[in-house]
Every structure is written in C-alpha cells, then in structure tokens.
Amino acid sequence: MFEVPTFIGAIVLLLVRALLTVAFVREFLVKAKDIPRFAKADGLNVPTAWFVAVAELAAAVSFATGVLAQWAGIGVIVLMLITTCLHVFKWHSKYWASAGGPEYDLLLLVLSAVIVAFGTGPIAVPTLFGM
C-alpha cells in the first residue's frame, strides 16, 4: 500500500481545509448581502435561507480551526447533496458552473468527504493545543 509522508499529508489536509474555509466564507458573504433575494432565487423561504447562510459560515469557522471539522464536513456533504439534486432535478442545470451547473457543489462535497474520511490533520487547533 502506498503511504503518504506525514508532512505532505498534513499540508494537503490543511490546504483542503483552507480552500473549504475560503469557499464557505465567500458563499456566506454573497448570501448575507441579500437573504430575501437568495431565498427567492433558490426557491427557499427566508428562515431556511438564513439557516443555510449561517450553516455555511459555521462550516467555514470549523474548517478554519479544525474544531468539529469532521462534523462540519458531514453537514456540508448533506447540503451539497441537496443542492446537487436541486441542480439536476428542479433547475435542470447543465453540468458546467458557467451554465449554473453543480460541479462546484460536487467539488465542495468531495473536499468535505476528504476531511470526514481523513480528519483535520495535525495542523489544527485541537491537535496543536491538545484538545
């Protein structure tokens, strides 16, 4: 079996978490600018739209620190499965993001699955501070 050196694995997991952090901070900021517009565009009620936006911010904080990041990853996987289903079955999106497709959601799903499967790695608040 091929084994990844610990240092490289730690850096990769840190980079995955960093990418997820940036993505979900950006998603939160876009949605929080105009929650009613986001709700209407996605066919949600306003409380559900707020829930999604706050959940994305919470996931970003969790990925950034590593605190409860695997649980955040599970939540993101569920959220991305829902949005992918909306893309395919409700909105009938083409695959590519430039056409409003779901591959960005699928990418976030897979990156979150990496954190769920392999953990946060040693460069995280719980590991660094013995939590």
N, C-alpha and C positions, 0 to 999 in steps of 0.2 A: 504494500500500500504506500502511496506517495504521501509524505508528511511535509507540511509547510513549516518552515522555520518559525519559531515563536515570534521573533521580532517582526517578520514580514506579516504574519497573521495578525499581530496586534495593530500594525499600521493599516492593514486592509480594513479591519473591523472599525477602526477609528475613522477612516475615510468614508466608509458606508454610513456610519452614524452622522458624520458631518454633512454629507450630501442630503440625508433624510432631514436633518435639522434645518438646513437652508431651504429645502423644498417646502417643508411644512410651515416655516415662518412666513415665507412668501405667500403660500396659499392662505394662511390666516389673514395677512395684511390685505390681500386682494378682496377676500370675502368681507372682512370687517369694515372696509370703506363704505359698503352699501349692502347691508344684510338683506333688506327687502328686495333689492334687485337680484342678488344671488339666489334668494329663495324662489322668486318668480322664474328666473332663467332655468333653474333645475327642477321646478315643479314641487317645491317643498313649502311647508308652512314656515313662518318666521321663527317660532321656537326651535324647530328642527334645524333650520339653517344656523341659528346661534349655537346649537349643540354641536353641529359639525365643525364650525369655525373654532370653538373653544377646544374641542377634542383634538383638532389639528395643532393648536398652539400647545396643548398639554403634551402631545406626542413629540413636538419639537423640543420642548424642555427636557423631556425624558431621554430622548436620543442624545441631546447635547451633554447631559450629565452622566448618562448611563444608569440613572436611578429608575428602576422598574421598566427598563427599556424593552425587555422581552415581552412584558405585558402590553406595552405600547405597540410593539410590533404585531401582536395578535389583534389588537384593536384596528390597526392600520390595514392588516390583511382583510379583516371583515369589511371595513369601509371601502377598500379598493375592489373587493368582490362585488359589493353593491353597486359602486359606480360603473364598474365594467359591465355588469348586467344592464344597467340603465343605458349605457352607450349602445350595447348590442340590441337589446330587445325593445327599448322605449324610444330612444333617439335615432336608432338605425344609422349610427355613425360609421363612416369609413374607418379603416384601421389607423391611418396616419393622423397625428396630432394637428397638423396643419389643416386637416379637414374635420377637426373636432373629435378625433378618434381616441381609443382607450389605451394606446401603448404607453403613455406617460403613467397612467394609473397602474398598468401591469408592471412597469419598471419599479414603481414605489412598492408594489406588493412583493415583488421578488427580493428587493433590497431589505424590506422588513422581515421577510422569511429568513434571510441570512442571519439577522440579529436574533430572531427567535431560535433558530437552529444552533447557532454557534456562540450566542451570548454577546456581551458587550466588549469582551477582550480586556486585557489588563490595564488599558489606559482609559479609566473611567472613575468617577467619584467613589463608588462603593469599593472598588479594588484599591485605589490609591489611599483611601482613608480607613481601610479595614472594616468597612460596614458589612 
